[in-house]
Amino acid sequence: MADIKTFYLPDLGEGLPDATIVEWLVQVGGTVKLDEPMVSMETAKAVVEVPSPFSGKLVKVHGDAGDIIVTGAALAEFELDPKLPQRAEAESTGHHHAPPPKTAATDAPTKGAGSEAPDHKGVVASDEGGEIVSGGKAPRADEGTVVGAMQSSDRVHAEQATSVGGVKAVPAVRALAKKLGVDLARVTPSGAGSVVTLQDVKSAAAAGTARIGTAPVGATSAAVDRPGSKNAAAEAAPTGTTAQQRTTLSAAGKPMRTTPPTVSATGQPEQLKGVRRNMARVMAAAHAAVVPTTLCDDADIHAWLPGNDITGRLVRAIVRACKAVPALNAWFDGDNLTRTMHPHVDIGIAVDTDDGLFVPALRNADMLDAIGVRAAVNRLRAQVEERSIPSTELSGYTISLSNFGVFAGRYATPVVVPPCVAIIAAGKGRHQMTPVMGGFESHRVIPLSLTFDHRAATGGEAARFLKVMLDDLALAQ
């Protein structure tokens, strides 16, 4: 009998509860050697290649590209090849190949997020990413996330099937149908209670019988003839009704919005993945944990000489304000009511991407000159865009900066992510009329917004912090 080994998704060293499959580098049935790249996975911080823990044939995978796999859930199965080198059983790999422990509630291993429930009525999904327990140890601490610290949880729920347009399906099935271009109304359901399952969508996509935008295939399709579907309603309409007789008026003669029967519904739920998935968790936790207050003012930069770098000047102003008012360059522990003020200044620079928000740390900003700040910021942005930034550079900052004004917007109420106490946001620069001796002048200003956790700092401290920034930005250079 062949020796089959199951490989369970390791922690990947990121401290995050799940990862998304980007691409399988080895196809089912293919042979892979020990430590060769097997699959690329996307976490909230980077796309990483996961090496094969065995040498042999890949006989089964537990997810396709785009699927979310919970840390500790089964990822792949191998048929070992005794002729190829294998890692000794006692040799540490840094990965966990054993199945996750069973729980008293389910008595079954943790499943990958988005995997189909046995009764086809729901999809097993992680409420807050899941928690992998090992040997009765306490829950593992977060290793630093894209936008701050995040707690893990072992709460799991099953997403229930909902009926939209006469079609019963869970959100994950609807998201898959949208991704594959499948019209759910034309898919034959096989699940209990006429629920469309993941396999139904995949089969329809492979057969090409339910593509969005194609003409109906006729009355032989069970999905088309399902009671409550658009085509069934059309067949039940009076014989004399035609497309030319449709009207924008109701029976009472009042205007109403109509939709042609051939137009498919859009905006189906799509499961968040990678960076956006983690950002949603962290922002929700921050909103629940912080008592935020925001101060706003305009920095007059009329005296600036040519060549001033806006980001560099903002960083310098923050550093000087942190030295003058250290209460905002601090971490606050709301559970124990303790505050840690830092002698150094590490600024988290918010970087917006199509995948979501990254906040890399500009380390030792208080030791850098203008040229050093610009070089460091450019390096961090490049690493974020390439998704090559180390996870250690996405946490541990002491205060944050969001320069959203490069796009649009004047003032904001940026989110303070614990354990930090404050975040500064710079809006879009503009010109305004400023009174001077003998009249008025047009001065350029930068709007600033300072949000701080009012549990850890007073309004007076925040106001003095902002005043130091305004005074420094008003200097010529």
N, C-alpha and C positions, 0 to 999 in steps of 0.2 A: 504494500500500500504506500502510495506517495506520501512524503512528509510535507504537510501543508502548514505554513506559518502565517499568522495574521499580524499585520503591522498596524499599530494604533497611533493616531496623530500625536506627535510629541508637543511639548510646550513651545518649542521653537525658540525658547529663551526670551520671549517677548512679554510674558506676564499677561497675555490676553486670552480670553476664553475660547476663541474659535479662529478659523482661517478659511479663506475662500480658494477653491481650486482654480488656478489660472490655466494650466495646461499639463496634460500628462505627457511626459517626455519618453515614456515607454508604453507601448500599446499592449492590451491584453493578449496573451499568447507569446509575447516577446520575451527575450532573455535579457536579464540585467545582472551585472556583477556587483559585488559588495562595494558600497560607498560610491557607486556611480549615481549621477543625478537621475531621480525617478519621476518627480513631479514638482512643478513650481506652484507655490502657495502665496496668496496675498494676505498679509496681516494689516493691521491699522497703521503700520509704519513702513513696510517694505514688501517687495516681492522676493521671496527666497526660494532657493532650490533645495528640496528635501532629498538627501541621499538614500539609496536603497540599503536597508539593514541586513539583507540577505543576498546570496547569489543563487539564481535560479530563474524559473519562468513565472511571470506575472499572470496569475490565473483569474483574478477577480479584483475589481476596483469598487469602492463604496461611494462613488460620487463622480459626476462629470464636471466639465469646465463650467464655472459659475455657481456650483453648489457650495454651501457653507458646511464645514465639518467642525464639530465641537472638539476641543482638545481632549484627548483620551478616547475618542470614538474610533471605530475601525475605519481604516483608510484603504488598505490593500491586502491581498492574500497571495502568498508565494508557494510554489512547489520547489523545494530545495533541490539543488543539483549537487550531488556528493562529489562530483569531479571538479567543482569550482571551489575556491577558498571561501570559508565561512568564518564568521566571528565566533570565538569561544563563548560558551554560555555565560561564563563568569566575567567576561570582558565588558567593561563599561563602554557604552556608546554615547552617553549623554541623552539618549532617547528612552522612552518607555514603550516596550513592545508588548507588555501584558495588558489584558483587558481591564477597563476601569472596574472598581468594585461594585457589587450589586447593592442596591438600597432596599431597605425593608418595605418601602412603599411599592416599588415596582418589581423588585427581585430580578432585574434585567439590566444589562449594561447600558450606559449612556449612549444615545443615538446621535447621529449628526444632525445639526440644525437643518430643518427643512426636509428631513426624511419622512416618508409616508407612514402613517400609522397603520397597524394591521387591519383595522376595520374600514379603511379607506375614507373615514369620515373626518379625519383631521390630519394635521402635520405636526409632528413632535418638534417643537422649537424651544430655544432657550429664552427664558424671560429676561434674564440679565447676563446671558453669556454662559451660565453654568459654572459649576465648581467641581473640580476633580479632587477627590479626597484620596490620600495615599497613606495607608498604614495607620489610620486614626489620628494623623497629625492635624494640627490646626490649619484653617484655610490659608492658602498661600497668599502672600502679599503681592500687590501690584508692583511691577518692575518699572513703572513709568509709562504713560500713554501719550498719545498724540497731543491731547490738550489737558493733561494733568493726571492726578492720581485717580484710580477707579477701583471700587470694591467689587469683588466677585460674589456670586450668589448661586445657590443650588436649586432655586425655584424653576420648575419646568411646567409648561402648560401645553395643551393641544389646541391648535388653531381650529376653530369650528368652520364647517362648510356653510357658506351663505348663498342665498339665491339672488342672482342678478340677471334680469331679463329672462327668467325661467330656467337658468342654468345654475346648478348647484356645484360649487367648487370652493376649495380653501384658497386663501390669498396666494400661497406659494404656487398652486396650480395655475392661477390666473396670471401670475408673473411669468411663469414658464411659457404659457400660451402666447403672451405678448412678445416674449423674447424670440420664440420660434415662428411667429406670424401665423398662429393657428386661431381660427374662429371657434370659440368654445360652443357656440350655438349649433355648430355642425359636427360636433364630436359625440360619438356614441358612448354614453356613460356605462361603466362596468362596476362601479362601486355600489355599496349598499345604499338604498334610498335614492337611486339614480344620481349618485354623486360622481362627477368627472374626476378621475384620478390622474396622477402624474404619468402613469404608463399609457393611459388613454391619449393624452396630449402628445406624448412621444411617438406613439403609433400613428396618430393622425398626421403628424409632421413628416414622418418617414414615408407614409403613403401618398402625401400631397393631396388628400381629399378634403381638407378643411382650411385651405389657405384664405387669409383675410383678403377681401376684395374680389374673389373669384365668384362666378355665377353659381347659384345653387345647383346641386347635382340632381335634384328631383325629389319626388315624394317617397323614394325607397329608403332614404336615410332616416334612421330612428331619431337622430339628433335634430334633423330639420322638421320632422313631424311631431316633435315633442309638444304636448299641450303647453300653451303659454309662450312658445317661441314666436318670433316674428313671422315666419312662414306659415305656421299654423293659424295665426291671427289673420293673415292675409287670405287664406283659403276660406275662413269663416265669414269674410266680409261679403256684402251683397254682390251678386254677379255683375251688376251694372256699374260697379265702382271701378274706375281706372285712375292711372297716375295723373291724367290730365284734369280729373275732377277734384283732385285734392285742393284744399283751401286753407288759408291761414286763419279762418274764422271758425269759432266753435258753433255748436248747434244754436246757441243763444245769440249768435252774431257778433261775439266779442273776439278781439285778436287773441291768438294763442300761438305758442311756439311749436313748430312741427319739425320732425326729423325724417328725411327720406328713409324708407325701409332698407335701402342698400348701404346706408352709412353705419359702420360698426362703432360701438362705444369705445371711447379712449379713456386714458387715465386709470387703468387697472393698477391695483396695489403692486408695488415692486419692493422686494425685501432689500433693506439696506445692507451693504457689505463693506468690508474693509474699513477705510478711514471714516466714512460717513456713519457706519454702524457704531463705531467706538465714540465718535463725536456726539452722537445722540445720547449715548449712555452718560458720558461725562458732563454734558451740558445740563441734563436733567438732574444729575446728582449735585452739580454746583448750584443750580437754581433752588434746590431744596435745602442746601446747607449754609448758604451765605446770606447775611443781612446787608444788601448793597445800598449804597448812597452815591449819587453822582454829582460832581461839581463841573461846571463848564465856564470857559472864558476864552478870549481871543489873544493870541500872542502876536504882537506888532513886530514884524520883521522888516520894516521900512529901511532900517539902517544897514541891512546886510550888504556886504560887498560881493561882487561877482565871484562865483566859484564855490559858494557855500553849498554843502550837501545837506538836504533837508533831513534825511535819516540820520546822518552823522550828528547834526545839531540837536535833533531830538534825543538821541542817545546821550550826548554830553549833558543836556539839560536834566535828563532823568538821573544821571549819575550824581550831578551836583545837588539835586533835590534829595536824593537818598542819603547823601552825606550830611545835609543840613537837617533832615527830618527822617531819621532811621526807622521810625515806627511803621512806615509804609514799605520799607525794604525788609519785609519780615514774613515769617510763616506763622500761622495761627492754628492751634489744635482746639477745635470747638468742643470736643468731648471732654478733654481734660482742662480746658481753659488755660492753656499755656501759650506763650508767645516766644518765638525765636527771632531775634534781630541779627542780621548778617553784616559782617564787616566788609564783605565783598559785594559786588553788584553783577549778577548774572541776569540778563534781560531776555525774556522769551519773546521772540519776534514772530508775530502771526503771519503765516504765509498761506495765501488762498490758492487752491488748486481745483481742477475739475473733480478730483476724487474726494475733496473735503479739506478741512482745516488742519494744517500742521503748525506746531509751535516749537521750532528749534531754539536752543539756548545760545545766546551770544555770551560766552563765558568771559569773566574778568573784564567787563566793559569799562570798569573804572581804571584799567591799566592801559587802555588803547587810545591812540590818537585818532584823528579824523581818517587818515589813510588806513590805519589798522582796522577801524570800524567798517569802512567800506569794503575792504578785502574780506573780512570775516562774514559780513552780510551776503556778499556775492557767493562766497563758498557755500554758505548754508542754503541759499536759494537753489543753487545748482544741484546740491545733494538731494534736496527735496524733490526737485523736478525729475531727477534721475532715479528717485526712490532708493538711493544708496546711503542715506544718512543713518548712522548708527543709532540704535534705540536709546543709548545713554545720552544722546544729544537732544532728546525730545522730552526731557524732564529735568527737575532739579533747579529751574530758574527761580529767582527771588522776586521778580516783578515783571510785568508784561507790557508790550507795546503793540498796538494795532494801528497801522498807518493806512486806514481804509480810504483816506482822502485821495489816494492815487486814482481811485475810480470815481467816486461821487459821495456826496453827503457832507453835512456840516458838523452836527453834534451827534452823539451816540450814548448808549448806556451799555458799554461792553461788559461781558460776563467775567467776574472774578472766579477763577478756578482754584479751590483749595489745594495746597495749604497757603497759597499766596494771599496777600492782603490787598493788593492794589493792581490795577491795570490802567494804562494811559492810552487814549485813542486820539489820533490826529485826523481831522477832517480835511476837506478840500480847501486849499488856499483861495483867497479872494481879495479884492480891493474894496476898501470902504473909506468914506469921508471921515477924516479925523481932525478935530479942532486943534489948531496950533496958534502960537502968538501971531495975531494979525489976520487970522482967517482960517481957512480949511485946506487940508491937503489930502490927496488920495494915497492911502497907505495900504500895503499888502499885509494881510493877517492870516494866521493859521488857527483855526478853531480847535481847542483842546477839550477833551472830556476825561475826567478822572473819576473812576469808580473804585470805591474802597469798601472793605468789610467793616461796618460800623461797630462790630463787636470788638475789633482789635485796634481800631484807631478812632480818634475823635474828629469831629468836624473841623476843629481848629488846626489839628495836625495836617489834615488833608488840604485845608486852605493855604497853610504856610508852604506845604510841598508844592502846590500849584503856583504860588507866588514866586518861588525860587526858579521854577521852570520858565515862567513868563519873563523874569528879569534876565535870565541867561540867554533866552532866545531873542531878546531885544538888542543884544550886543551886536556890533558890526561883524565880528568874526570870533 
